[in-house]
Amino acid sequence: MATATQGSTLVDVLERVLDKGIVIAGDISVSVGSTELLSIRIRLLIASVDKAKEMGINWWESNPHLSSQSQSLLEANQALQARIESLETELKALRSADSVSTPEDNPT
Protein backbone atom coordinates (compact mmCIF):
# COMPACT_ATOMS: atom_id res chain seq x y z
CA MET A 1 0.00 0.00 0.00
CA ALA A 2 1.52 3.28 -1.12
CA THR A 3 1.18 6.39 1.00
CA ALA A 4 1.95 9.99 0.20
CA THR A 5 4.99 11.28 2.00
CA GLN A 6 4.14 14.91 1.45
CA GLY A 7 0.78 16.64 1.80
CA SER A 8 -1.13 18.13 -1.08
CA THR A 9 -1.05 21.86 -1.44
CA LEU A 10 -4.24 23.86 -1.86
CA VAL A 11 -3.39 24.39 -5.54
CA ASP A 12 -3.11 20.61 -6.09
CA VAL A 13 -6.45 19.98 -4.40
CA LEU A 14 -8.14 22.77 -6.35
CA GLU A 15 -6.69 21.50 -9.63
CA ARG A 16 -7.93 17.99 -8.89
CA VAL A 17 -11.43 19.22 -7.94
CA LEU A 18 -11.74 21.38 -11.06
CA ASP A 19 -10.46 18.57 -13.28
CA LYS A 20 -12.78 15.89 -11.90
CA GLY A 21 -15.61 18.01 -10.53
CA ILE A 22 -17.38 17.70 -7.20
CA VAL A 23 -21.08 17.66 -6.36
CA ILE A 24 -22.45 18.77 -3.03
CA ALA A 25 -26.13 18.02 -2.45
CA GLY A 26 -28.37 18.52 0.53
CA ASP A 27 -31.93 19.04 1.64
CA ILE A 28 -33.04 21.32 4.45
CA SER A 29 -36.48 20.94 5.91
CA VAL A 30 -38.09 23.03 8.65
CA SER A 31 -41.10 21.45 10.29
CA VAL A 32 -43.32 22.12 13.27
CA GLY A 33 -44.83 18.88 14.45
CA SER A 34 -45.82 17.01 11.32
CA THR A 35 -46.34 20.20 9.26
CA GLU A 36 -43.51 21.09 6.90
CA LEU A 37 -43.02 24.86 6.80
CA LEU A 38 -40.00 25.17 4.55
CA SER A 39 -38.10 22.86 2.25
CA ILE A 40 -34.86 23.85 0.52
CA ARG A 41 -32.99 21.66 -1.95
CA ILE A 42 -29.36 22.57 -2.48
CA ARG A 43 -27.33 21.23 -5.42
CA LEU A 44 -23.84 22.59 -5.95
CA LEU A 45 -21.46 21.55 -8.69
CA ILE A 46 -17.87 22.72 -8.66
CA ALA A 47 -15.96 22.01 -11.87
CA SER A 48 -13.92 23.70 -14.56
CA VAL A 49 -15.67 25.16 -17.58
CA ASP A 50 -14.26 22.40 -19.79
CA LYS A 51 -15.49 19.67 -17.44
CA ALA A 52 -18.92 21.29 -17.17
CA LYS A 53 -19.19 21.43 -20.98
CA GLU A 54 -18.26 17.74 -21.14
CA MET A 55 -21.18 17.05 -18.79
CA GLY A 56 -23.53 19.12 -20.96
CA ILE A 57 -23.76 22.12 -18.65
CA ASN A 58 -23.39 25.47 -20.44
CA TRP A 59 -26.06 27.81 -19.05
CA TRP A 60 -23.61 30.73 -18.87
CA GLU A 61 -23.41 30.83 -22.67
CA SER A 62 -27.08 31.83 -22.98
CA ASN A 63 -27.42 33.88 -19.78
CA PRO A 64 -27.98 37.48 -20.92
CA HIS A 65 -26.29 38.92 -17.85
CA LEU A 66 -23.05 37.03 -18.45
CA SER A 67 -22.57 37.49 -22.20
CA SER A 68 -21.70 40.80 -23.88
CA GLN A 69 -23.42 39.70 -27.10
CA SER A 70 -26.55 38.79 -25.18
CA GLN A 71 -26.47 42.18 -23.46
CA SER A 72 -26.53 43.97 -26.83
CA LEU A 73 -29.39 41.71 -27.92
CA LEU A 74 -31.29 42.66 -24.77
CA GLU A 75 -30.82 46.34 -25.56
CA ALA A 76 -31.99 45.82 -29.16
CA ASN A 77 -34.99 43.88 -27.88
CA GLN A 78 -35.93 46.70 -25.50
CA ALA A 79 -35.67 49.23 -28.34
CA LEU A 80 -37.91 47.06 -30.52
CA GLN A 81 -40.43 46.68 -27.69
CA ALA A 82 -40.58 50.47 -27.30
CA ARG A 83 -41.05 50.86 -31.06
CA ILE A 84 -43.88 48.31 -31.07
CA GLU A 85 -45.62 50.12 -28.21
CA SER A 86 -45.30 53.40 -30.10
CA LEU A 87 -46.74 51.87 -33.27
CA GLU A 88 -49.61 50.28 -31.34
CA THR A 89 -50.44 53.62 -29.74
CA GLU A 90 -50.39 55.31 -33.15
CA LEU A 91 -52.60 52.57 -34.61
CA LYS A 92 -55.14 52.99 -31.80
CA ALA A 93 -55.22 56.74 -32.41
CA LEU A 94 -55.79 56.19 -36.15
CA ARG A 95 -58.57 53.67 -35.50
CA SER A 96 -60.35 55.94 -33.03
CA ALA A 97 -60.03 58.88 -35.46
CA ASP A 98 -61.38 56.68 -38.26
CA SER A 99 -64.37 55.53 -36.20
CA VAL A 100 -65.18 59.12 -35.25
CA SER A 101 -65.01 60.35 -38.87
CA THR A 102 -67.00 57.43 -40.36
CA PRO A 103 -70.49 58.52 -39.19
CA GLU A 104 -69.94 62.04 -40.55
CA ASP A 105 -68.84 60.72 -43.96
CA ASN A 106 -71.97 58.56 -44.36
CA PRO A 107 -75.03 60.60 -43.31
CA THR A 108 -78.33 58.70 -43.15
C-alpha positions as CSV (number, residue, x, y, z in Angstrom):
1,M,0.0,0.0,0.0
2,A,1.5,3.3,-1.1
3,T,1.2,6.4,1.0
4,A,1.9,10.0,0.2
5,T,5.0,11.3,2.0
6,Q,4.1,14.9,1.4
7,G,0.8,16.6,1.8
8,S,-1.1,18.1,-1.1
9,T,-1.1,21.9,-1.4
10,L,-4.2,23.9,-1.9
11,V,-3.4,24.4,-5.5
12,D,-3.1,20.6,-6.1
13,V,-6.4,20.0,-4.4
14,L,-8.1,22.8,-6.4
15,E,-6.7,21.5,-9.6
16,R,-7.9,18.0,-8.9
17,V,-11.4,19.2,-7.9
18,L,-11.7,21.4,-11.1
19,D,-10.5,18.6,-13.3
20,K,-12.8,15.9,-11.9
21,G,-15.6,18.0,-10.5
22,I,-17.4,17.7,-7.2
23,V,-21.1,17.7,-6.4
24,I,-22.5,18.8,-3.0
25,A,-26.1,18.0,-2.5
26,G,-28.4,18.5,0.5
27,D,-31.9,19.0,1.6
28,I,-33.0,21.3,4.5
29,S,-36.5,20.9,5.9
30,V,-38.1,23.0,8.7
31,S,-41.1,21.5,10.3
32,V,-43.3,22.1,13.3
33,G,-44.8,18.9,14.4
34,S,-45.8,17.0,11.3
35,T,-46.3,20.2,9.3
36,E,-43.5,21.1,6.9
37,L,-43.0,24.9,6.8
38,L,-40.0,25.2,4.5
39,S,-38.1,22.9,2.2
40,I,-34.9,23.8,0.5
41,R,-33.0,21.7,-2.0
42,I,-29.4,22.6,-2.5
43,R,-27.3,21.2,-5.4
44,L,-23.8,22.6,-5.9
45,L,-21.5,21.5,-8.7
46,I,-17.9,22.7,-8.7
47,A,-16.0,22.0,-11.9
48,S,-13.9,23.7,-14.6
49,V,-15.7,25.2,-17.6
50,D,-14.3,22.4,-19.8
51,K,-15.5,19.7,-17.4
52,A,-18.9,21.3,-17.2
53,K,-19.2,21.4,-21.0
54,E,-18.3,17.7,-21.1
55,M,-21.2,17.1,-18.8
56,G,-23.5,19.1,-21.0
57,I,-23.8,22.1,-18.7
58,N,-23.4,25.5,-20.4
59,W,-26.1,27.8,-19.1
60,W,-23.6,30.7,-18.9
61,E,-23.4,30.8,-22.7
62,S,-27.1,31.8,-23.0
63,N,-27.4,33.9,-19.8
64,P,-28.0,37.5,-20.9
65,H,-26.3,38.9,-17.8
66,L,-23.0,37.0,-18.5
67,S,-22.6,37.5,-22.2
68,S,-21.7,40.8,-23.9
69,Q,-23.4,39.7,-27.1
70,S,-26.6,38.8,-25.2
71,Q,-26.5,42.2,-23.5
72,S,-26.5,44.0,-26.8
73,L,-29.4,41.7,-27.9
74,L,-31.3,42.7,-24.8
75,E,-30.8,46.3,-25.6
76,A,-32.0,45.8,-29.2
77,N,-35.0,43.9,-27.9
78,Q,-35.9,46.7,-25.5
79,A,-35.7,49.2,-28.3
80,L,-37.9,47.1,-30.5
81,Q,-40.4,46.7,-27.7
82,A,-40.6,50.5,-27.3
83,R,-41.1,50.9,-31.1
84,I,-43.9,48.3,-31.1
85,E,-45.6,50.1,-28.2
86,S,-45.3,53.4,-30.1
87,L,-46.7,51.9,-33.3
88,E,-49.6,50.3,-31.3
89,T,-50.4,53.6,-29.7
90,E,-50.4,55.3,-33.1
91,L,-52.6,52.6,-34.6
92,K,-55.1,53.0,-31.8
93,A,-55.2,56.7,-32.4
94,L,-55.8,56.2,-36.2
95,R,-58.6,53.7,-35.5
96,S,-60.3,55.9,-33.0
97,A,-60.0,58.9,-35.5
98,D,-61.4,56.7,-38.3
99,S,-64.4,55.5,-36.2
100,V,-65.2,59.1,-35.2
101,S,-65.0,60.4,-38.9
102,T,-67.0,57.4,-40.4
103,P,-70.5,58.5,-39.2
104,E,-69.9,62.0,-40.5
105,D,-68.8,60.7,-44.0
106,N,-72.0,58.6,-44.4
107,P,-75.0,60.6,-43.3
108,T,-78.3,58.7,-43.2
